[in-house]
Amino acid sequence: MLSISNITYRIAGRTLLENASAVIAAGHRVGLVGRNGAGKSTLFGLILGELQPDQGEVEIQRGTRVGIVAQEAPGGTMTPQDVVLAADLERTALMHEAETSHDAERLAEVHMRLVDIDAHTAPARAAEILAGLGFSEEMQQQPMSSFSGGWRMRVALAAALFAQPELLLLDEPTNHLDLEATVWLEAYLQKYPHTLLVISHDRQILNACVDHILHLDSRQLTFYSGNYDWFEKMREERIAQSKAEAAKVDAKRKHLQSFVDRFKAKATKARQAQSRMKMLAKLDAVSVIRDDPSVTFDFPEPVELAPPLLSFDKVAVGYAPGKPVLREIDVRIDPDDRIALLGSNGNGKSTFAKLVAGRLEPMEGHHHRSGKLFTGFFAQHQIEDMDGEATPFTLMAALMPGAGVPQVRARLGRFGFGQEKANVKVKDLSGGERARLNFALITYNAPPMLIFDEPTNHLDIDSREALAVAINEYKGAVILISHDWHLLELTADQLWLVADGRVKPFDGDLEDYRKLMLGKTGTGNTRIPKDKRPKEKPVDERQADRSRGADRRRELDALRRRSREAEASLARLTEDKATVEASLLGRDLDSAKRAQLMKRQAELSAAVASAEEAWLEAAEALEAAAA
């Protein structure tokens, strides 16, 4: 189906691919993974023929239809359904010919072919795909000019899926989707009948929809069987094996070199030394598989506030007087809540987030807000609206006018911006780096609540994992809107459904919600029939759930504190022991002083051993509790 043979590609003096090869057989469903900037989208350009390799070649089986999502669907008066139907080029051409041809024999052939390709069901199939991606029947008939860029991208995705090419290339297909559309896409791709090559940082998609992983790293392509979790496991094993082999070769090299150094000048050993020198020359260095550097986020610890942070009683909120988007809101948020908002785009998730943040005032009802509450709010437009000529340092310094240079750099350092990166212009930062910068900016003053509206769009898989860790370690409340299923699974204690103008706790877990979404037919939204809506938990049960989540975080906090204290004690005792041992090397020590130091050394040795044991116990307890 697709053969990539020894391709090398360079851009602006940088080599992205070097003698890279891979073969993808027909019917394989492959996830293309690698760090941001590794060259994944460039590889798509080479496959499509939009770019030409410096050497090597890319071959696609003759006659294969290759499909990719257009950068942007057309605007104008065409409807989403028109655009999707037009993606089937053969059907479109045949339909046109059926309307214009006057050759009876040819018309018979055209109509026969239309039957063969099931053309009469095309509108229904197009409508089903659009519905799955969030388009109501009414939206499907509106002109494309009425939709935002994100919705147009959904139409472009729908068109690519509808065409069903033999080789489908998808580059981050979930970036413009909400959770509900992502769930539908996952189910659709699981049944895709042809070859699939998808670039994605969505672990759920890579686990559920692919059977092979193509890893682009260090300018090379490595093919793995299995889904993403299996790839991670196999890669870890390969890294460990390569390190062990490198250590083994290094030890052999040192042994041979030691023999040569000792005996090369001795006549009786000259022949053996010469032989070992030849062996040294033939001993190739083992290339160690690079272990990607870790990514970390470190949200500052907020001041602890008394519960509740917020409570709403019969509250309505919206943008135009007398036209609430949400009404009858009756919920509360406590300091250590982790709440994920479910519901399709347009149902009011962002509106509710703005209400919580204080950016919208209630139209009616009663609410209570802690006097010391303020929020950090992450939204995609903040990344796009950053001043391209500014640097991370100047942006952070503007928020911290009373701070010195070290304090500003320290704050940026918590999000991976060292001295060099802190002075790079924003326009030259990658999307992932801008996202990290935005995390740093919204948390600089340690807010007691963080609100994240689709925070993962520009993050690779490692960064998403780091974000999940940071959210779990953060001691304030979190409101999370995300299509990243894995992130929600790792962080959310409560699920609230925003639908039908209401915000209510969802009685069930994410798997229950997935089943609910996939159980709907032909709706394309989260409007749930009344008889199928989950019953809301009683207040006492919701309080119990909230309490259990808080108890678990307190337990983990205590274990982390114990682990940090044990590690600090071990470091302090080890340093004291080193100081004593250094003193014992002094030449002017009398016997009494030496005896005193040796006694102290013995005491510290015992204390270090005990501290090591305490630290290991604390680390194991923390690991077990966090599992």
N, C-alpha and C positions, 0 to 999 in steps of 0.2 A: 504493500500500500504506500508506505513512505520510507524512503531511505536517505539518511544523512551520512555522507561519506567524507571524513577527514576535512571538514570545513574549517577555515580560518577566516575570521572577520575582524577588521580593525576600524576604529572610528576615532578621529582626532588624536591619533597617536596612541590610543589605548586598545589593547587586544581584548575583545570580549569572548571570542571563541578561538581555540587553537587546536587544529587536528581533531576536532570533535566528531564523533560518529554515533549513530543510533539507527535502529530499524524498528518501525512500528507496523505490525501486521494488521491486516484487515480485521475489523471487529474489536480491536483492542480499545480500551477506554483508559486514557493515560492522563495523569496529572503532571504538569510541568511545574516544578518547584525550584526555588532558589531565592537567595536574598535579593532585596530591592537593588536594582542597578546591575544585577549579574548579567542581564542580556536576554531575558525571557521574551520580551516583546520584539526584540531584534531578531530572535530566532523565528518568530512568527513571520516577520517581514521577509526573511530568507526563504521560508517555506512557500510563501505566496508569490515569490518572484519580485516583490517590491524592492528588495535589496539583492545585491550580487556578492557572493563570497569572494575574498581575495584568493582563496584556493579551495579545492574540493568541490563537491556538488551535492545538490538536493534533487532527488528524483521522486516523482509521484506517479503511481501507476497510470498508464494512458487511459483516458476516458473518465477518470475520477472527478466528480463534481466536488469542489472545495468551497466551503462556506465559512464566512466570518461575519461578526456583527459589524454593521456599518458604524462609522464614528458618530454619525448623527442621522436620524431618520429625517426624511424631507418634511418641510412645513407645507404651507399653502392650504388648499381646500380639500385635499385628499383626506379621507378618514383613516383611523388606525387599521380598520379592516381592509380598506383599499390597498394600503401599503403592504400589509401582510400577504394578501392574495397575489399581489404583483411580484412577490419574491419567487413564486413558482414560475420561472420564465417559460417553460414548455407549455404549461396550462394557459398562461397569458397569451402566448403566440397562437395557440390552437383556438382559443376563444375568439381572438381577433379574426383569424382566418375563417372560422365558422360563420361570422357575421358578414364577411366581405367577399368570400369566394363564390363564384357562379359555376364552378366546375362540379357537376353532380358526383362524378367518380371521386374527386378529391374530397368533397364534402363528406362522403361516406367514410373515407379513410380517417378524416379528422374526427368525426363523431365516434368512430370505433376506438380511436386512440384516447379520446376524452373519457370513454367508459373504462378503458384499461387503467388509466391513472386515477380513477375514482374522482373525477373532476366535480361531479355534482355534490359531493360531500365537503368540498373545499371550504365554503363559507362557514359551515358548522365547525370544521376543524380549526379554522382561523379564530373563530369566536371563542372556542374552548381554550386555546392558548392565551389569547388576550385576557380572558377572564381569570385564568390561573395567575397571570402577571398583574392582576389588580384592576382591570378595566371592566366597569359595569357595562350593561347593554347600551345605556345612554352614552357613556364615554366613547364606546366603540364607533359611534356614528357622528361624533363631533369632528370638526376640521382639525388637522394637525397643528395649525397655527395657534390653536387655543391651549396647547400643552406646553409645559415647561421642558427644559432640556432633559431633566431626569426621566420624565414620562416618555419623551421621544426616544430616549435610549431603550426604554422597555419595549417600545414598538419595534425598534431595530432588532432587539433580541428575539422578539416574537417572530419577526420575518425570517431570521436565520433558522430558528427552530422549525418553522412551518415548511421551509424549503427542503428540509431533511437531506442535506448533501451527504455523499459517501464519506467525506472527511470534514468534520465540523471543528473549527478552531474557536475557542471561547477564551477571551482575555478578561479575567476578573468579572464574570457575569453577574455576581451578586452585589456589586458596588452601588448600583442604583435601585436596589430592591429593598423592601422591608422584610421582616421576618416571615410574614405570611406568604409572600411571593417566593421567597427563598425556599421555604418548605415545599411549595408546589414545584419549583424548578428541580429540586433534588429528586423528587419522585419521578419527574419527567425524564431526567437524564439517566436514571436507573434503568429505564426501559428504552433508551435511544437505540434504534436498530442498526446503526452504522458505527464507524470509527470516530472516536472523540478524543480531542487533545485540548485540555483545559488548563489555563494558568489560573491559579487560585491560591489565596492565603486563608481560605475558609476550611478549617480542619474537618468540619462536618461533611462538606461537599466532597473533599478528598478521601474521606473514609467511606462514604456511602455510595459514591458514583463511579469510582475508578478501580481498575484491577491491576494497574501498573503505575509506577512513579518514574518520571524522567527527571533526574536531578542535575541542574546546571550549577556547577561550582568550580572555581579555579580554572575557568575557561574550558572545562571538560563536561561531557554528558555521560551520566551513568544511569543505566536502566535497572530498575528493581521490579520484581513481581510483588503484587499485593497492594494494599491501600496505604494511606499515609502513616498510620500507627505502626504497621509492619515495616515500612521503610525506615522510620526512626529507629526501631529496634535493630534492624540489620545494619544501618549506618553506624550506630553506636558500637556494634560488634566489630565492624570493619575498622573503625578508628582505634579500638582497643587492640585489635590484632596488628595493625600497622605500627602502633607504638611499641608493642612487645617485640615485633620483628626488628624494628629500628634499634631498640635497646640491645637485642641479642647481637646484631651485627656490630654495633658500637663497642660492645664488650669484647668481641672477637678482634676487632681492629686494635683496641688498646692492648690486648694480650700480645698480638703479633708485634706491635710497635715497641712494647716493653722488651721483648726478646731481641729485636733488632738493635735497640739502644744499648742493651747490656753487652751484646756479643759481637757487634759488627767489627770491632777493632781487634778481636782475638782471632788469631790465625786458625786455631783449632775449631772455632765455631763459624768461620767466615762463610763456608758453604751453606750451613743451615740458615744463617742470617740473610744471605742472598736469596735463598729460597723463600723465606718469609717476606722479604721485601717484594718479591714478585706476587706473592699471595695478596699482600696489601694493595698492590696496584690493581689487582683484578677484583677486589672487594668493592662492589658497587654500593653506593649510598642508597638506603631504603627511603623512598618518598613517603613521609608520614601524611596520612589524610588529615587535612586541617579541621580542627574542631572550631566551629564558628564562635566568635567572641560573644559573651552573654550580653543581653540587653536588660537594663533595669530602669524602673521608674520608682521614685521615692517621694510620695506625697507627704508634706509636712504634717505633724500631729496637731489637730485642732484643740482649742479649749473645750473642755467637757461642759455641755449644757444639760439642764434638767429636762426630762421629757414632759410633755411632747414638744417637739420643735415646731410642729404645725398641726392644726386640726381644722377640719372643714365640716360645717353643719348646714346641709341643704344649700350649698353654694352653686351659683351659676356663673359662667365666665364665657366671654366671647370678645369680638372686636367691634361690632356695631350695636348701638343701643337697641334693646328689645329683640336681639337675634343671638341668643347664646349658642355657642358651639357645644358646650357641656353644661349639664344642669344636675341638680339633686346630688352633688358631690358630698359624700359623707364618709370621710376617711381621716386617719391621723398618721403622722410620721414621727418616729422616735429616733433618738441619736444614733443608734447602731442598726437601723433598718437597711436592708439591701433589696430594693424594689425594682423589678423589671416591668416595663410597660409593654403590654401586648396590644395588637390591633393594627389593621392595615393603614397605610398612609392616607391622610385625609380624614381620619376618624377623631383626631384631636389629641394625639399623644404630645406633640410639641406645644399645643395650647395649654395642656395641663402642666407641662414642664415649666412654661413661662409663668403660670399661676403660682407654682411652688417657689419659683425664683423671685417672685415679687415684681415681675415685669408686666404682669397683668393684674388688675384689681378685680375682686369679685363684683359681679353685677347685683347679686342678691345673696341672701343667706348670711350666716355668721362664720367667722373664722378667728382662730387664735394663732399668733406668730410670736415665737420667743423674741424678746427685745434685742438679744445679741446674735440673732441668726442672720447670716449672710451666706451666699452660695458662690461656688465656682461653677461656671456654665460652659461646657464644651459643645460647640456646634461647627458643622462643616464650613459654613460661610466665613467663620473667623479665620480659617486657614487661607481661604481664597482672598480675603480682604486685607491680609497683612501687607504692610509697606515693603515692597520689594527691595528698596534701597537701604532699609534699616538692617541692623544685625541683631542677633539674639541678645548681645550685651546691651545695645542701646535700648531695645524694647524693655528688657528687664530693669535696667537702670531707671527708666522713666517711671516705672511702677514703684521703685524704692528710692525716692529722692534723698532720704536721709542716710542711706547706706553707703559704705565705702566700696571700693573696687573688689576687695576680697570677699565681702558678703554677697555681692552680686554674682561673682564668679562661682561661689560656693552653691548658690541657689541653682544656677544653670548646670553645675556639675552633677547635681542630683538626678538630672535627666539626660546625662551623657554628652553634655556640651563642654568639652575641655577648652583650654585657652585658645587653641587654633580655631576650632569650630565655632566658638562664641563670637568670632569676628568676621565670619563669612556672611555676605549679604543674603537676605531672606530669599531673593529671587534665584540664588544659586543653591539653595537647599532642596533636597528631595522632598516628596510629599510626606514620607514617613518622618523626616527630620522636622518638617513644619508641624506635624501633629505632635511630636514630642515637645517642641517649643511651646505649642499652645497649652499642653498639659502643665508645663512649667509656669506659664503666665497666669493661668486661671487659678493656680494653687499657691501663688507666691505669699499670700497673707493667711495661709492655713484656714480656709473656710470650714465651718462645721458640717457643711453639706456639699456634695459634688453632684452635678447633673450632667450626664453624658448623653448627647444626642448623636448616635452613629459615630463612635470614636475610632472604629477600626478600619475605615475605608482605605487609609493609606499605610496601614501597618502590615508588616510581614508576619509570618506565623510566630517567630520568636518574640517579636514585640507584643503581639496579642497575648502570649502567655505571660510576659512580664507585666502587662497591664492588669491581667487577672490577679496576679500575685499582689500588685500594689493596691488594688481595690480591696482585696481580702485583708490586707494589713492595715489599711486606713481605718481610723477610729471614729470617723464621722458617718453620717447617713449618705446613702448613694441612691440616686434615681437613674436608671439605665434604659435607654432606648437603643436597641441594636438588632441587626439581622444576623449577628454572629451567634449561632446556636451554642457553640462550645463555650464562649465567654459567658453567656447567660447561665449555662449549666454550672460553671465553676464559681459564680459569684452571687447569684440571686437567691435570697431567702424567701421572697414573696413575689407572686405574679399578680399584676393588676391588669384587667382587661378594659381597654378603652374602646367602646363600641356603642352604637345606638344612642349617642349623646350622654353616656354614663361612664363613670369610672368605678369599677367594683373589683374586689379581690376575686381571683380565679381559683376555684376549688379543684385543684389538681396540679400535676407537675407538667413539665414541658412535653413529655411524651403524650400525656392526655391532650394537650393543646394541639400537638401535631396530628393526632388522630381526628380531632375535631375539625381541623382545617382540611385534611385530606378526605374527610367524610362528606364534605359539602360538594355539590355538583352544580356546575354552571353559574356560580354566583360571583366568584372572583373577588370577594371582599369578606370582611369579618362580621357581616350582619347575620346573626344567629337566630333561627326561629325560637320563639318563646318556649316551646315545649322541649327544646334541646339545650337550652341554656343551663349551665351548671348552677346548682343552688349555692348561694353565698353562705360561707361559714358563719356560725353564730359569733358574736363579739368575743365571748370568752375563749373560743377555740382560736380565733385570730390572735388574741392576746397571748395565748399559750404558744402558738407558732413563733410569735415575735420574741417571747421570752426564751424559747429554746435556742433561737438564733443568737440572741444576746449572750446566753450562758456559754455557748460554744466559742464565741469570740473572746469572752473573758477568760475561758480556759486556755485558749491558744495564746492570748496576751501574756498570761501568767507563765506559760511554758517558754515563750520567747524571752521574757524577762529573765527567767531562771537560766536559760541557755546563754544569754548575753553576759550575765553576771559571772557564770562559771568560766566562760571564755576569758573575760577580763581578769579574773582571779588567776587563771592559769598563765596568762601573759605576764602579769605582774610578778608572780613567783618565779617564772622562768628567767625573767630579766634580773631579779635579785640573785638567783643562783649563778647566772653568768657573771655578774659583778663580783661575787665572792670568789669564783673560780679564777677570774682575772687577777684578783688580789693575791691569790695563792702563788701566782707566778713571779711575784716580786722577790728580788734577791736579798733585800735588807730586812726580812722578817725574822724576829727572834722566835724561839721555840714556843713561848707562851702564846704569842699572837698567831703563829701558825696553827697551834692546837685549837685555838678559839675559832679560827676560820674553817678548819676542817670539820669541827663539830657543827658549825652553822651550815656548811655545805651538806652534811648528812641530813640535817633537819630539813633543809630546803629540797633535797632530793626526794625525801619522803612526802613532803608537802606537794611537790610537783606531781608525783605519781598519784596522790589522792585527788588533786585538782583535775588531772587528766581523766580519771575515772568518773568524777562528778560531771565533767563537761560532756563526756560520751553518753552518760546516762541521760543527761538533760537533752542532748541532741536527738537521741533515740526516742525519748518520750515525745518530743515535739514532732518528729517525723511520723510516729505512729498516730498521734492525735490529728495531724493534718491530712492523713491518708483518707 
